[in-house]
Amino acid sequence: MSRIGKKLIELPAGVTLTVGAGNVVTVKGPKGQLTQDIDRDISVEINGNIVELKRPTDQIRHRALHGLSRALVNNLVVGVTAGFKKELELVGVGYKASSQANILDLSLGYSHNIIFEIPSELSVRTTQEKGDNPRIFLEGSDKQLLGQVAAKIRGLRKPEPYKGKGVKYKGEYIRRKAGKAAGK
């Protein structure tokens, strides 16, 4: 059984956490401000620089919301202090990526390039070194938004199981299939 909800969240120096009306948690830090709605059954208690989330009963619903709420609040704290990063890799002959401001220009083997607009909350950077696959680096303080944008970019050309071509996360394992057997 997971006990994530019982873990305390320690606020680093320079980070403030406030709970508003309707159980809306707001976290301010060096990298900006993030807000998250927490279920009204879960109570958020702040004691100095320690945050504790409590559930009213041991019902299955309350136990599930307890762990979820604690993870969401912790992601807000980590986001405004350190931020989050995702790295994507383009595998395939002729696949290219370039970025200007928050516009990502992808060449993924289709007849036209794909122009992908990155939300202003995130920053994007691309590298293309000789002998290495092109890479896309996404950074931001909102973990949910970062994951969603990375998944949309990956969805433009998912890795295929025969040659492994496509857009994949850095370190992602692609299960390979055997091709056609040579027949006679």
Residue, then its C-alpha position, 0 to 999 in steps of 0.5 A: m500500500s502506498r503511503i505517499g499522502k502521509k509524507l510531508i512536503e518541505l518548502p524551500a527558502g523563497v517559496t510561499l504556499t497559500v490555500g485560497a477559497g475552494n481549496v485552491v493551492t497557490v505556490k510562488g517561487p523563483k520560477g513563477q507561480l502555479t495553482q492547483d485545485i484540490d478536492r474539498d475533502i482533503s485539508v491542507e495544513i501549513n506549519g512554518n515551512i512544512v505542508e501536510l495534507k490530511r484526509p477525513t476518513d479511510q474510505i477508498r476514495h479519500r485514500a486515493l485523493h490523499g496521495l494524488s493531492r500530495a503528489l500534485v502539491n509536491n509537483l507545484v513546489v518542485g516546479v517553481t524551484a527546480g522546474f522540469k525537463k523532457e528530452l525527445e530524440l528524432v530517429g530516422v534519415g532526414y529527420k530534422a528539428s529547429s526552433q525559433a522563439n517558441i515555434l518548433d519546425l519539424s521535418l519528419g518524412y512527410s511532404h511538408n514540414i510540421i510547424f508546432e507552436i510551443p505554449s509560452e510557459l515552456s521553453v524549447r531548444t534543439t540540437q543537431e550534431k553530426g553523427d548524432n540524432p537531432r534532439i528537442f529539449l523542453e523545459g518548464s515549471d508545469k509538469q502536466l503541461l510539459g508532459q502533454v506537449a511532449a506527448k503531442i510532439r511524439g504523437l506526430r511520428k510515433p516510433e515504429p517497431y521494425k526500424g525504430k524510426g520516429v520521435k521518441y523520449k530520451g532513453e525510451y526502449i522501443r520493442r523491435k519486431a522481426g521483419k519478413a522472413a526470407g521465403k523460398 
